[in-house]
Structures are given as C-alpha cells and as structure tokens.
Amino acid sequence: MVVGVLVLELGLMGCHSLKDKRSILRSLVEKARHDFHVSIAEVGDHEIWSQAVVCASVPSTDAAHALEVLQSVERLFGEHHAVEITNAFRDMWRP
C-alpha cells in the first residue's frame, strides 16, 4: 500500500473577500473529491484572501496510480483562471 500526498500553495487572483476565496476553493475541492476520489482540504492561509494551501491524499496499491491521480488534481487547480500554483509538493508514503 502507498499513500500519495500533494500540497499546493496557491495564489488567488481577483479575490476581494474571504467569500470570494471560499467560493473558488469550494468549487475546486468538491470537483477534486468527486472526479478523483481524493481526500482534500484547505490546510493553511485560512484568513488571507489572495492565498491558500490545500492538501490532497490518495491511498493506492500502486505508486504510479497515486501519482497519476495527484497530477490530475494539480492540473485541475492549475487550469482554473483565478488560481496560480506558486508551489507544489508531492510525496509517497509507505506505511
């Protein structure tokens, strides 16, 4: 078994309030959960309008599959017009 972990530091353009930020993040987080079956949450920069840190994880029997899923999640966030990925960290954990 392997657990893939992805941490994304994000810049959010056009956000003028926490409500704007939450709207963008909620949409992307729910889409990632639904489409890729990952566990995902905002884990940092909660009160900063123009930044966010999200973490996604996926358990798998195959590291290549876990990496593929995490790359899909990263691509989802990177393709959004109001989101810029400023840093990305991926790791595979084997219990």
Gaussian input, Z-matrix of N, CA and C with variables (Angstrom, degrees):
# hf/3-21g

backbone

0 1
 N
 C     1     B1
 C     2     B2     1     A1
 N     3     B3     2     A2     1     D1
 C     4     B4     3     A3     2     D2
 C     5     B5     4     A4     3     D3
 N     6     B6     5     A5     4     D4
 C     7     B7     6     A6     5     D5
 C     8     B8     7     A7     6     D6
 N     9     B9     8     A8     7     D7
 C    10    B10     9     A9     8     D8
 C    11    B11    10    A10     9     D9
 N    12    B12    11    A11    10    D10
 C    13    B13    12    A12    11    D11
 C    14    B14    13    A13    12    D12
 N    15    B15    14    A14    13    D13
 C    16    B16    15    A15    14    D14
 C    17    B17    16    A16    15    D15
 N    18    B18    17    A17    16    D16
 C    19    B19    18    A18    17    D17
 C    20    B20    19    A19    18    D18
 N    21    B21    20    A20    19    D19
 C    22    B22    21    A21    20    D20
 C    23    B23    22    A22    21    D21
 N    24    B24    23    A23    22    D22
 C    25    B25    24    A24    23    D23
 C    26    B26    25    A25    24    D24
 N    27    B27    26    A26    25    D25
 C    28    B28    27    A27    26    D26
 C    29    B29    28    A28    27    D27
 N    30    B30    29    A29    28    D28
 C    31    B31    30    A30    29    D29
 C    32    B32    31    A31    30    D30
 N    33    B33    32    A32    31    D31
 C    34    B34    33    A33    32    D32
 C    35    B35    34    A34    33    D33
 N    36    B36    35    A35    34    D34
 C    37    B37    36    A36    35    D35
 C    38    B38    37    A37    36    D36
 N    39    B39    38    A38    37    D37
 C    40    B40    39    A39    38    D38
 C    41    B41    40    A40    39    D39
 N    42    B42    41    A41    40    D40
 C    43    B43    42    A42    41    D41
 C    44    B44    43    A43    42    D42
 N    45    B45    44    A44    43    D43
 C    46    B46    45    A45    44    D44
 C    47    B47    46    A46    45    D45
 N    48    B48    47    A47    46    D46
 C    49    B49    48    A48    47    D47
 C    50    B50    49    A49    48    D48
 N    51    B51    50    A50    49    D49
 C    52    B52    51    A51    50    D50
 C    53    B53    52    A52    51    D51
 N    54    B54    53    A53    52    D52
 C    55    B55    54    A54    53    D53
 C    56    B56    55    A55    54    D54
 N    57    B57    56    A56    55    D55
 C    58    B58    57    A57    56    D56
 C    59    B59    58    A58    57    D57
 N    60    B60    59    A59    58    D58
 C    61    B61    60    A60    59    D59
 C    62    B62    61    A61    60    D60
 N    63    B63    62    A62    61    D61
 C    64    B64    63    A63    62    D62
 C    65    B65    64    A64    63    D63
 N    66    B66    65    A65    64    D64
 C    67    B67    66    A66    65    D65
 C    68    B68    67    A67    66    D66
 N    69    B69    68    A68    67    D67
 C    70    B70    69    A69    68    D68
 C    71    B71    70    A70    69    D69
 N    72    B72    71    A71    70    D70
 C    73    B73    72    A72    71    D71
 C    74    B74    73    A73    72    D72
 N    75    B75    74    A74    73    D73
 C    76    B76    75    A75    74    D74
 C    77    B77    76    A76    75    D75
 N    78    B78    77    A77    76    D76
 C    79    B79    78    A78    77    D77
 C    80    B80    79    A79    78    D78
 N    81    B81    80    A80    79    D79
 C    82    B82    81    A81    80    D80
 C    83    B83    82    A82    81    D81
 N    84    B84    83    A83    82    D82
 C    85    B85    84    A84    83    D83
 C    86    B86    85    A85    84    D84
 N    87    B87    86    A86    85    D85
 C    88    B88    87    A87    86    D86
 C    89    B89    88    A88    87    D87
 N    90    B90    89    A89    88    D88
 C    91    B91    90    A90    89    D89
 C    92    B92    91    A91    90    D90
 N    93    B93    92    A92    91    D91
 C    94    B94    93    A93    92    D92
 C    95    B95    94    A94    93    D93
 N    96    B96    95    A95    94    D94
 C    97    B97    96    A96    95    D95
 C    98    B98    97    A97    96    D96
 N    99    B99    98    A98    97    D97
 C   100   B100    99    A99    98    D98
 C   101   B101   100   A100    99    D99
 N   102   B102   101   A101   100   D100
 C   103   B103   102   A102   101   D101
 C   104   B104   103   A103   102   D102
 N   105   B105   104   A104   103   D103
 C   106   B106   105   A105   104   D104
 C   107   B107   106   A106   105   D105
 N   108   B108   107   A107   106   D106
 C   109   B109   108   A108   107   D107
 C   110   B110   109   A109   108   D108
 N   111   B111   110   A110   109   D109
 C   112   B112   111   A111   110   D110
 C   113   B113   112   A112   111   D111
 N   114   B114   113   A113   112   D112
 C   115   B115   114   A114   113   D113
 C   116   B116   115   A115   114   D114
 N   117   B117   116   A116   115   D115
 C   118   B118   117   A117   116   D116
 C   119   B119   118   A118   117   D117
 N   120   B120   119   A119   118   D118
 C   121   B121   120   A120   119   D119
 C   122   B122   121   A121   120   D120
 N   123   B123   122   A122   121   D121
 C   124   B124   123   A123   122   D122
 C   125   B125   124   A124   123   D123
 N   126   B126   125   A125   124   D124
 C   127   B127   126   A126   125   D125
 C   128   B128   127   A127   126   D126
 N   129   B129   128   A128   127   D127
 C   130   B130   129   A129   128   D128
 C   131   B131   130   A130   129   D129
 N   132   B132   131   A131   130   D130
 C   133   B133   132   A132   131   D131
 C   134   B134   133   A133   132   D132
 N   135   B135   134   A134   133   D133
 C   136   B136   135   A135   134   D134
 C   137   B137   136   A136   135   D135
 N   138   B138   137   A137   136   D136
 C   139   B139   138   A138   137   D137
 C   140   B140   139   A139   138   D138
 N   141   B141   140   A140   139   D139
 C   142   B142   141   A141   140   D140
 C   143   B143   142   A142   141   D141
 N   144   B144   143   A143   142   D142
 C   145   B145   144   A144   143   D143
 C   146   B146   145   A145   144   D144
 N   147   B147   146   A146   145   D145
 C   148   B148   147   A147   146   D146
 C   149   B149   148   A148   147   D147
 N   150   B150   149   A149   148   D148
 C   151   B151   150   A150   149   D149
 C   152   B152   151   A151   150   D150
 N   153   B153   152   A152   151   D151
 C   154   B154   153   A153   152   D152
 C   155   B155   154   A154   153   D153
 N   156   B156   155   A155   154   D154
 C   157   B157   156   A156   155   D155
 C   158   B158   157   A157   156   D156
 N   159   B159   158   A158   157   D157
 C   160   B160   159   A159   158   D158
 C   161   B161   160   A160   159   D159
 N   162   B162   161   A161   160   D160
 C   163   B163   162   A162   161   D161
 C   164   B164   163   A163   162   D162
 N   165   B165   164   A164   163   D163
 C   166   B166   165   A165   164   D164
 C   167   B167   166   A166   165   D165
 N   168   B168   167   A167   166   D166
 C   169   B169   168   A168   167   D167
 C   170   B170   169   A169   168   D168
 N   171   B171   170   A170   169   D169
 C   172   B172   171   A171   170   D170
 C   173   B173   172   A172   171   D171
 N   174   B174   173   A173   172   D172
 C   175   B175   174   A174   173   D173
 C   176   B176   175   A175   174   D174
 N   177   B177   176   A176   175   D175
 C   178   B178   177   A177   176   D176
 C   179   B179   178   A178   177   D177
 N   180   B180   179   A179   178   D178
 C   181   B181   180   A180   179   D179
 C   182   B182   181   A181   180   D180
 N   183   B183   182   A182   181   D181
 C   184   B184   183   A183   182   D182
 C   185   B185   184   A184   183   D183
 N   186   B186   185   A185   184   D184
 C   187   B187   186   A186   185   D185
 C   188   B188   187   A187   186   D186
 N   189   B189   188   A188   187   D187
 C   190   B190   189   A189   188   D188
 C   191   B191   190   A190   189   D189
 N   192   B192   191   A191   190   D190
 C   193   B193   192   A192   191   D191
 C   194   B194   193   A193   192   D192
 N   195   B195   194   A194   193   D193
 C   196   B196   195   A195   194   D194
 C   197   B197   196   A196   195   D195
 N   198   B198   197   A197   196   D196
 C   199   B199   198   A198   197   D197
 C   200   B200   199   A199   198   D198
 N   201   B201   200   A200   199   D199
 C   202   B202   201   A201   200   D200
 C   203   B203   202   A202   201   D201
 N   204   B204   203   A203   202   D202
 C   205   B205   204   A204   203   D203
 C   206   B206   205   A205   204   D204
 N   207   B207   206   A206   205   D205
 C   208   B208   207   A207   206   D206
 C   209   B209   208   A208   207   D207
 N   210   B210   209   A209   208   D208
 C   211   B211   210   A210   209   D209
 C   212   B212   211   A211   210   D210
 N   213   B213   212   A212   211   D211
 C   214   B214   213   A213   212   D212
 C   215   B215   214   A214   213   D213
 N   216   B216   215   A215   214   D214
 C   217   B217   216   A216   215   D215
 C   218   B218   217   A217   216   D216
 N   219   B219   218   A218   217   D217
 C   220   B220   219   A219   218   D218
 C   221   B221   220   A220   219   D219
 N   222   B222   221   A221   220   D220
 C   223   B223   222   A222   221   D221
 C   224   B224   223   A223   222   D222
 N   225   B225   224   A224   223   D223
 C   226   B226   225   A225   224   D224
 C   227   B227   226   A226   225   D225
 N   228   B228   227   A227   226   D226
 C   229   B229   228   A228   227   D227
 C   230   B230   229   A229   228   D228
 N   231   B231   230   A230   229   D229
 C   232   B232   231   A231   230   D230
 C   233   B233   232   A232   231   D231
 N   234   B234   233   A233   232   D232
 C   235   B235   234   A234   233   D233
 C   236   B236   235   A235   234   D234
 N   237   B237   236   A236   235   D235
 C   238   B238   237   A237   236   D236
 C   239   B239   238   A238   237   D237
 N   240   B240   239   A239   238   D238
 C   241   B241   240   A240   239   D239
 C   242   B242   241   A241   240   D240
 N   243   B243   242   A242   241   D241
 C   244   B244   243   A243   242   D242
 C   245   B245   244   A244   243   D243
 N   246   B246   245   A245   244   D244
 C   247   B247   246   A246   245   D245
 C   248   B248   247   A247   246   D246
 N   249   B249   248   A248   247   D247
 C   250   B250   249   A249   248   D248
 C   251   B251   250   A250   249   D249
 N   252   B252   251   A251   250   D250
 C   253   B253   252   A252   251   D251
 C   254   B254   253   A253   252   D252
 N   255   B255   254   A254   253   D253
 C   256   B256   255   A255   254   D254
 C   257   B257   256   A256   255   D255
 N   258   B258   257   A257   256   D256
 C   259   B259   258   A258   257   D257
 C   260   B260   259   A259   258   D258
 N   261   B261   260   A260   259   D259
 C   262   B262   261   A261   260   D260
 C   263   B263   262   A262   261   D261
 N   264   B264   263   A263   262   D262
 C   265   B265   264   A264   263   D263
 C   266   B266   265   A265   264   D264
 N   267   B267   266   A266   265   D265
 C   268   B268   267   A267   266   D266
 C   269   B269   268   A268   267   D267
 N   270   B270   269   A269   268   D268
 C   271   B271   270   A270   269   D269
 C   272   B272   271   A271   270   D270
 N   273   B273   272   A272   271   D271
 C   274   B274   273   A273   272   D272
 C   275   B275   274   A274   273   D273
 N   276   B276   275   A275   274   D274
 C   277   B277   276   A276   275   D275
 C   278   B278   277   A277   276   D276
 N   279   B279   278   A278   277   D277
 C   280   B280   279   A279   278   D278
 C   281   B281   280   A280   279   D279
 N   282   B282   281   A281   280   D280
 C   283   B283   282   A282   281   D281
 C   284   B284   283   A283   282   D282

   B1=1.4458
   B2=1.5249
   B3=1.3297
   B4=1.4562
   B5=1.5224
   B6=1.3359
   B7=1.4537
   B8=1.5235
   B9=1.3185
   B10=1.4571
   B11=1.5150
   B12=1.3358
   B13=1.4582
   B14=1.5280
   B15=1.3265
   B16=1.4603
   B17=1.5185
   B18=1.3332
   B19=1.4613
   B20=1.5243
   B21=1.3217
   B22=1.4640
   B23=1.5167
   B24=1.3340
   B25=1.4565
   B26=1.5229
   B27=1.3189
   B28=1.4583
   B29=1.5163
   B30=1.3144
   B31=1.4551
   B32=1.5170
   B33=1.3183
   B34=1.4623
   B35=1.5225
   B36=1.3155
   B37=1.4530
   B38=1.5244
   B39=1.2925
   B40=1.4605
   B41=1.5101
   B42=1.3202
   B43=1.4606
   B44=1.5243
   B45=1.3338
   B46=1.4590
   B47=1.5229
   B48=1.3345
   B49=1.4606
   B50=1.5245
   B51=1.3209
   B52=1.4579
   B53=1.5266
   B54=1.3325
   B55=1.4660
   B56=1.5356
   B57=1.3327
   B58=1.4657
   B59=1.5275
   B60=1.3338
   B61=1.4576
   B62=1.5306
   B63=1.3098
   B64=1.4651
   B65=1.5326
   B66=1.3165
   B67=1.4551
   B68=1.5283
   B69=1.3249
   B70=1.4645
   B71=1.5190
   B72=1.3338
   B73=1.4627
   B74=1.5226
   B75=1.3239
   B76=1.4679
   B77=1.5259
   B78=1.3168
   B79=1.4588
   B80=1.5408
   B81=1.3243
   B82=1.4618
   B83=1.5309
   B84=1.3155
   B85=1.4647
   B86=1.5268
   B87=1.3167
   B88=1.4697
   B89=1.5278
   B90=1.3246
   B91=1.4608
   B92=1.5316
   B93=1.3327
   B94=1.4709
   B95=1.5307
   B96=1.3153
   B97=1.4777
   B98=1.5225
   B99=1.3184
   B100=1.4620
   B101=1.5272
   B102=1.3342
   B103=1.4613
   B104=1.5255
   B105=1.3432
   B106=1.4566
   B107=1.5284
   B108=1.3283
   B109=1.4704
   B110=1.5250
   B111=1.3273
   B112=1.4616
   B113=1.5231
   B114=1.3053
   B115=1.4531
   B116=1.5187
   B117=1.3400
   B118=1.4598
   B119=1.5217
   B120=1.3505
   B121=1.4617
   B122=1.5217
   B123=1.3287
   B124=1.4571
   B125=1.5260
   B126=1.3336
   B127=1.4684
   B128=1.5273
   B129=1.3276
   B130=1.4574
   B131=1.5077
   B132=1.3431
   B133=1.4669
   B134=1.5284
   B135=1.3177
   B136=1.4668
   B137=1.5231
   B138=1.3039
   B139=1.4648
   B140=1.5274
   B141=1.3251
   B142=1.4665
   B143=1.5258
   B144=1.3234
   B145=1.4698
   B146=1.5168
   B147=1.3271
   B148=1.4559
   B149=1.5242
   B150=1.3349
   B151=1.4588
   B152=1.5243
   B153=1.3195
   B154=1.4651
   B155=1.5186
   B156=1.3073
   B157=1.4584
   B158=1.5215
   B159=1.3284
   B160=1.4555
   B161=1.5209
   B162=1.3218
   B163=1.4560
   B164=1.5270
   B165=1.3230
   B166=1.4608
   B167=1.5201
   B168=1.3283
   B169=1.4609
   B170=1.5218
   B171=1.3298
   B172=1.4601
   B173=1.5314
   B174=1.3344
   B175=1.4653
   B176=1.5280
   B177=1.3203
   B178=1.4547
   B179=1.5297
   B180=1.2942
   B181=1.4562
   B182=1.5183
   B183=1.3432
   B184=1.4567
   B185=1.5276
   B186=1.3292
   B187=1.4658
   B188=1.5302
   B189=1.3152
   B190=1.4699
   B191=1.5237
   B192=1.3302
   B193=1.4617
   B194=1.5256
   B195=1.3210
   B196=1.4667
   B197=1.5270
   B198=1.3225
   B199=1.4621
   B200=1.5232
   B201=1.3144
   B202=1.4686
   B203=1.5352
   B204=1.3260
   B205=1.4646
   B206=1.5341
   B207=1.3211
   B208=1.4656
   B209=1.5254
   B210=1.3257
   B211=1.4663
   B212=1.5244
   B213=1.3181
   B214=1.4601
   B215=1.5280
   B216=1.3236
   B217=1.4660
   B218=1.5279
   B219=1.3273
   B220=1.4630
   B221=1.5273
   B222=1.3117
   B223=1.4720
   B224=1.5301
   B225=1.3386
   B226=1.4664
   B227=1.5288
   B228=1.3294
   B229=1.4577
   B230=1.5282
   B231=1.3278
   B232=1.4648
   B233=1.5114
   B234=1.3192
   B235=1.4656
   B236=1.5195
   B237=1.3322
   B238=1.4704
   B239=1.5219
   B240=1.3324
   B241=1.4670
   B242=1.5264
   B243=1.3170
   B244=1.4626
   B245=1.5272
   B246=1.3370
   B247=1.4637
   B248=1.5206
   B249=1.3301
   B250=1.4566
   B251=1.5284
   B252=1.3200
   B253=1.4608
   B254=1.5244
   B255=1.3275
   B256=1.4585
   B257=1.5248
   B258=1.3240
   B259=1.4596
   B260=1.5236
   B261=1.3126
   B262=1.4652
   B263=1.5181
   B264=1.3193
   B265=1.4546
   B266=1.5182
   B267=1.3194
   B268=1.4598
   B269=1.5153
   B270=1.3289
   B271=1.4623
   B272=1.5198
   B273=1.3142
   B274=1.4578
   B275=1.5241
   B276=1.3044
   B277=1.4598
   B278=1.5194
   B279=1.3159
   B280=1.4553
   B281=1.5260
   B282=1.3367
   B283=1.4676
   B284=1.5211
   A1=108.77
   A2=115.60
   A3=122.96
   A4=107.83
   A5=115.74
   A6=121.40
   A7=107.25
   A8=115.79
   A9=120.86
   A10=109.80
   A11=115.45
   A12=121.18
   A13=108.85
   A14=115.28
   A15=122.33
   A16=108.82
   A17=116.20
   A18=121.32
   A19=107.16
   A20=116.09
   A21=122.07
   A22=109.87
   A23=115.99
   A24=121.15
   A25=105.52
   A26=115.99
   A27=121.26
   A28=111.73
   A29=115.27
   A30=122.41
   A31=106.99
   A32=116.50
   A33=121.00
   A34=109.13
   A35=116.53
   A36=121.70
   A37=110.64
   A38=115.78
   A39=120.77
   A40=114.67
   A41=118.39
   A42=120.69
   A43=109.12
   A44=115.96
   A45=121.20
   A46=112.06
   A47=115.97
   A48=120.31
   A49=108.26
   A50=115.18
   A51=119.31
   A52=110.89
   A53=116.56
   A54=120.43
   A55=110.25
   A56=117.44
   A57=121.14
   A58=110.79
   A59=115.21
   A60=120.93
   A61=110.39
   A62=116.34
   A63=121.09
   A64=111.41
   A65=116.42
   A66=120.44
   A67=111.21
   A68=116.46
   A69=121.13
   A70=110.15
   A71=116.29
   A72=119.94
   A73=112.43
   A74=117.19
   A75=120.48
   A76=110.09
   A77=115.87
   A78=120.60
   A79=111.35
   A80=116.65
   A81=120.50
   A82=111.99
   A83=117.22
   A84=121.21
   A85=110.53
   A86=116.99
   A87=119.90
   A88=111.39
   A89=117.42
   A90=120.76
   A91=110.50
   A92=117.38
   A93=120.84
   A94=110.60
   A95=116.36
   A96=119.84
   A97=111.15
   A98=115.53
   A99=120.95
   A100=112.16
   A101=116.76
   A102=120.63
   A103=113.63
   A104=117.54
   A105=120.17
   A106=114.12
   A107=117.74
   A108=122.79
   A109=112.61
   A110=115.33
   A111=121.58
   A112=109.61
   A113=114.57
   A114=120.83
   A115=105.64
   A116=118.04
   A117=120.54
   A118=109.80
   A119=115.29
   A120=120.27
   A121=109.72
   A122=115.04
   A123=120.36
   A124=106.61
   A125=116.68
   A126=120.08
   A127=113.72
   A128=117.81
   A129=119.01
   A130=112.39
   A131=115.25
   A132=122.93
   A133=111.39
   A134=116.36
   A135=121.57
   A136=113.76
   A137=118.08
   A138=120.58
   A139=113.54
   A140=117.74
   A141=121.13
   A142=108.10
   A143=116.72
   A144=121.57
   A145=113.32
   A146=117.03
   A147=120.30
   A148=113.93
   A149=117.98
   A150=120.87
   A151=110.37
   A152=114.37
   A153=120.23
   A154=108.68
   A155=115.43
   A156=121.97
   A157=106.26
   A158=115.92
   A159=120.54
   A160=109.15
   A161=115.14
   A162=121.57
   A163=108.21
   A164=115.54
   A165=121.35
   A166=108.34
   A167=115.80
   A168=119.54
   A169=109.42
   A170=114.07
   A171=120.02
   A172=108.84
   A173=117.09
   A174=119.56
   A175=109.55
   A176=115.99
   A177=119.51
   A178=109.37
   A179=115.70
   A180=120.28
   A181=111.19
   A182=116.00
   A183=121.28
   A184=109.90
   A185=117.66
   A186=121.90
   A187=111.60
   A188=117.62
   A189=120.29
   A190=110.82
   A191=116.61
   A192=119.96
   A193=110.67
   A194=117.27
   A195=121.01
   A196=110.49
   A197=117.25
   A198=121.07
   A199=110.91
   A200=117.56
   A201=122.12
   A202=111.28
   A203=116.38
   A204=120.88
   A205=109.97
   A206=116.64
   A207=119.88
   A208=111.91
   A209=117.26
   A210=120.15
   A211=110.91
   A212=117.66
   A213=121.09
   A214=110.95
   A215=116.71
   A216=120.71
   A217=109.78
   A218=116.78
   A219=120.35
   A220=110.88
   A221=116.77
   A222=121.11
   A223=110.94
   A224=117.29
   A225=121.90
   A226=110.50
   A227=116.85
   A228=120.68
   A229=110.84
   A230=116.89
   A231=120.98
   A232=114.33
   A233=117.61
   A234=121.39
   A235=113.07
   A236=117.49
   A237=120.07
   A238=109.23
   A239=116.86
   A240=122.16
   A241=114.13
   A242=118.54
   A243=121.16
   A244=112.95
   A245=117.13
   A246=120.84
   A247=110.51
   A248=114.89
   A249=121.14
   A250=106.93
   A251=116.71
   A252=120.43
   A253=107.45
   A254=116.61
   A255=120.70
   A256=111.93
   A257=116.84
   A258=120.87
   A259=108.36
   A260=115.85
   A261=120.86
   A262=108.63
   A263=115.38
   A264=121.70
   A265=108.26
   A266=116.67
   A267=122.27
   A268=109.48
   A269=115.91
   A270=119.89
   A271=108.78
   A272=115.60
   A273=122.25
   A274=107.43
   A275=115.42
   A276=121.27
   A277=108.48
   A278=116.15
   A279=121.86
   A280=108.99
   A281=117.02
   A282=119.56
   A283=112.43
   D1=146.79
   D2=176.38
   D3=-138.46
   D4=146.32
   D5=174.80
   D6=-118.66
   D7=118.24
   D8=177.50
   D9=-90.16
   D10=137.35
   D11=-179.11
   D12=-127.12
   D13=135.51
   D14=177.64
   D15=-128.65
   D16=126.95
   D17=174.52
   D18=-117.04
   D19=125.48
   D20=179.48
   D21=-117.02
   D22=126.06
   D23=170.22
   D24=-96.79
   D25=127.55
   D26=-170.89
   D27=-120.91
   D28=143.78
   D29=165.80
   D30=-104.52
   D31=133.23
   D32=-177.53
   D33=-113.87
   D34=114.57
   D35=-178.94
   D36=-88.99
   D37=142.63
   D38=174.93
   D39=81.02
   D40=9.52
   D41=178.28
   D42=-89.06
   D43=124.24
   D44=-179.43
   D45=-113.11
   D46=2.54
   D47=179.32
   D48=-162.01
   D49=166.58
   D50=174.74
   D51=-64.59
   D52=-28.95
   D53=177.49
   D54=-62.92
   D55=-42.94
   D56=176.08
   D57=-60.19
   D58=-46.21
   D59=-179.18
   D60=-60.17
   D61=-49.51
   D62=-178.03
   D63=-61.31
   D64=-36.88
   D65=179.50
   D66=-61.72
   D67=-46.87
   D68=179.80
   D69=-64.76
   D70=-50.27
   D71=-176.33
   D72=-65.24
   D73=-41.94
   D74=-179.20
   D75=-58.42
   D76=-44.84
   D77=-179.52
   D78=-61.01
   D79=-47.88
   D80=-177.73
   D81=-69.20
   D82=-41.48
   D83=179.79
   D84=-62.80
   D85=-45.73
   D86=179.64
   D87=-64.59
   D88=-39.83
   D89=178.43
   D90=-64.15
   D91=-41.78
   D92=178.32
   D93=-63.43
   D94=-43.29
   D95=178.17
   D96=-60.24
   D97=-47.32
   D98=-176.09
   D99=-69.48
   D100=-48.42
   D101=-173.51
   D102=-77.48
   D103=-35.09
   D104=-171.63
   D105=-117.31
   D106=-1.55
   D107=176.79
   D108=54.66
   D109=47.10
   D110=177.36
   D111=-105.72
   D112=158.66
   D113=168.59
   D114=-91.56
   D115=125.17
   D116=-173.10
   D117=-147.39
   D118=142.73
   D119=-179.99
   D120=-157.21
   D121=156.93
   D122=170.49
   D123=-76.98
   D124=127.83
   D125=-174.10
   D126=-121.84
   D127=-0.78
   D128=-179.32
   D129=-161.61
   D130=166.38
   D131=179.79
   D132=56.05
   D133=41.32
   D134=-174.97
   D135=-61.08
   D136=-35.21
   D137=-173.64
   D138=-102.15
   D139=4.92
   D140=179.92
   D141=-98.12
   D142=119.59
   D143=-174.87
   D144=-60.56
   D145=-39.04
   D146=-169.53
   D147=-98.22
   D148=7.63
   D149=-179.05
   D150=-139.35
   D151=156.22
   D152=174.71
   D153=-156.28
   D154=154.61
   D155=171.44
   D156=-126.99
   D157=124.46
   D158=177.36
   D159=-121.38
   D160=150.76
   D161=179.13
   D162=-129.01
   D163=132.91
   D164=177.06
   D165=-124.08
   D166=145.88
   D167=175.76
   D168=-139.11
   D169=152.20
   D170=179.40
   D171=-146.39
   D172=125.19
   D173=173.43
   D174=-84.14
   D175=147.61
   D176=179.73
   D177=-158.72
   D178=164.00
   D179=173.20
   D180=-90.60
   D181=-9.08
   D182=-175.01
   D183=-132.84
   D184=123.43
   D185=-179.00
   D186=-62.38
   D187=-35.69
   D188=179.66
   D189=-64.70
   D190=-39.61
   D191=177.91
   D192=-65.77
   D193=-44.35
   D194=178.60
   D195=-59.99
   D196=-43.46
   D197=178.90
   D198=-62.98
   D199=-41.29
   D200=178.79
   D201=-61.23
   D202=-42.66
   D203=178.86
   D204=-64.38
   D205=-45.77
   D206=-179.07
   D207=-65.04
   D208=-36.72
   D209=175.73
   D210=-64.57
   D211=-35.31
   D212=177.08
   D213=-65.88
   D214=-40.23
   D215=177.34
   D216=-64.24
   D217=-44.48
   D218=178.68
   D219=-61.12
   D220=-41.40
   D221=178.63
   D222=-63.62
   D223=-40.61
   D224=177.83
   D225=-56.42
   D226=-48.46
   D227=-179.62
   D228=-68.11
   D229=-41.18
   D230=-177.74
   D231=-67.05
   D232=-24.96
   D233=-178.26
   D234=-85.36
   D235=-10.57
   D236=-179.70
   D237=-73.08
   D238=134.48
   D239=-173.84
   D240=-64.00
   D241=-24.14
   D242=-176.59
   D243=-102.81
   D244=7.34
   D245=-175.28
   D246=-120.72
   D247=133.85
   D248=172.84
   D249=-122.24
   D250=125.14
   D251=176.40
   D252=-81.20
   D253=113.90
   D254=-178.73
   D255=-91.94
   D256=-22.23
   D257=177.14
   D258=-160.40
   D259=142.98
   D260=177.99
   D261=-136.67
   D262=138.00
   D263=179.38
   D264=-132.84
   D265=126.16
   D266=177.19
   D267=-120.39
   D268=143.07
   D269=177.09
   D270=-149.60
   D271=152.88
   D272=175.10
   D273=-115.39
   D274=129.05
   D275=-178.98
   D276=-114.88
   D277=128.80
   D278=178.42
   D279=-114.03
   D280=107.52
   D281=-179.09
   D282=-68.17

